[in-house]
Amino acid sequence: MQIDINAHKPFRSGKYSEFVSTENKCTHVGENKAHDDVRHFLIDGGVLPKEKDPERCDYLLLNDSNQRAYFIELKGSDIKKAISQIETTVAMIVDSLPEYTIYKRIIYHSRTQALQNNDVTKWKIRNKGRVVIKENRYSESINR
């Protein structure tokens, strides 16, 4: 399944100083201090209706000024499932973002040993510094 994200209306867009994604007691904050043009999409339950298939991440944050795409999954503790959800969503949407650098974010709620898992480590290496996995809350500049 392919999705042209540009054909969907974001639930929030503009030059706001922050874009906050929250679910499962987890929060991702995209700091937009340069007031770039940003679109914020709810993927699970927004762009894609809540169903079992296909897997999808929770949010997508697009900095259109700097052509950066942040795929965000807010999870309890199943890091391997979060990786699968992000990868499936990227595969569905990436063709509509040809010039964008892809970043992947997992914010989890419950402590987990999965961070030491070999598959998780390999995924982080394959994505060469464009992956962040953090507990509970993560704030970052989306302007760099």
C-alpha positions in Angstrom: 0.0 0.0 0.0 1.4 3.4 -1.0 0.2 6.7 0.6 0.7 10.1 -0.9 1.1 12.0 2.4 0.8 15.3 0.5 -2.9 14.4 -0.4 -3.8 14.3 3.3 -4.5 17.2 5.6 -2.3 17.4 8.7 -4.0 17.9 12.1 -1.7 20.8 12.8 0.6 22.8 10.5 2.3 26.2 10.6 5.3 27.8 12.1 4.6 27.0 15.7 7.5 26.8 18.2 6.6 23.3 19.3 4.9 20.2 17.8 3.9 17.7 20.5 3.1 14.0 19.9 1.6 12.2 23.0 0.3 8.7 23.6 0.8 5.8 26.0 2.3 8.1 28.6 5.1 9.0 26.1 5.8 12.3 24.5 7.9 13.5 21.6 8.4 17.3 21.3 9.7 18.8 18.0 11.1 22.2 18.8 10.8 24.6 16.0 12.6 27.7 17.2 13.4 28.8 13.7 9.7 28.8 12.9 10.0 26.7 9.8 7.0 25.4 7.9 6.0 22.2 9.6 3.1 19.7 9.1 2.1 17.3 11.8 0.1 14.1 10.9 -1.6 11.6 13.1 -1.0 8.4 11.1 -2.7 5.7 13.3 -6.3 6.8 13.5 -5.8 9.8 11.2 -4.2 9.2 7.8 -4.9 5.5 8.3 -8.1 4.4 10.2 -7.5 2.4 13.3 -7.3 -1.2 12.2 -4.8 -4.1 12.6 -3.3 -4.0 9.1 -1.1 -2.6 7.9 1.1 -1.8 10.9 1.8 1.9 11.2 3.6 4.3 13.5 1.7 6.9 15.5 2.8 10.3 14.1 4.7 11.9 11.2 6.3 15.3 11.6 7.5 17.0 8.4 9.7 20.1 8.4 9.0 21.3 4.9 11.5 24.1 5.1 14.4 21.8 5.8 12.9 18.6 4.2 13.1 16.4 7.2 10.6 13.7 8.1 10.3 12.3 11.6 8.4 9.0 11.9 7.4 8.7 15.6 6.2 5.6 17.5 5.1 6.0 21.1 5.2 2.6 22.7 4.8 0.7 25.9 7.8 -1.6 25.8 7.8 -3.7 22.6 10.7 -2.0 20.8 10.9 -4.7 18.1 7.2 -4.1 17.2 7.8 -0.3 17.2 10.6 -0.8 14.7 8.4 -2.8 12.5 5.6 -0.2 12.7 8.0 2.6 11.7 9.6 0.6 8.9 6.1 -0.3 7.5 5.0 3.3 7.6 8.2 4.6 6.0 7.7 2.1 3.1 4.2 3.3 2.6 4.9 7.1 2.6 8.6 7.6 1.5 7.8 7.8 -2.2 5.8 11.0 -1.6 8.8 12.5 0.2 11.6 12.0 -2.3 13.8 14.9 -1.1 13.3 14.4 2.6 15.9 13.0 5.1 14.1 10.3 7.1 14.4 10.2 10.9 12.9 7.5 13.2 11.9 8.0 16.8 10.7 5.5 19.4 9.6 6.8 22.8 8.7 4.0 25.1 7.0 3.9 28.5 8.1 0.8 30.3 11.7 -0.2 31.0 12.8 -2.9 28.6 15.8 -5.2 28.0 15.0 -5.1 24.2 17.3 -2.1 23.8 20.2 -4.6 24.1 18.7 -6.9 21.5 20.9 -7.7 18.5 18.1 -6.8 16.0 17.6 -3.4 17.7 21.3 -2.7 17.6 21.6 -3.7 13.9 18.6 -1.4 13.1 20.3 1.5 14.8 23.5 0.9 12.9 21.7 0.5 9.5 20.1 3.9 10.1 23.4 5.7 10.8 22.5 8.1 13.5 19.0 8.9 12.3 17.4 6.8 15.0 16.5 7.8 18.6 15.1 5.4 21.2 14.3 7.1 24.5 12.2 6.5 27.6 9.1 8.5 28.4 9.9 11.9 26.8 12.2 13.2 24.1 12.6 16.8 23.0 14.7 17.8 19.9 15.2 20.6 17.5 13.7 19.9 14.1 15.5 22.8 12.5 19.0 21.5 12.1 
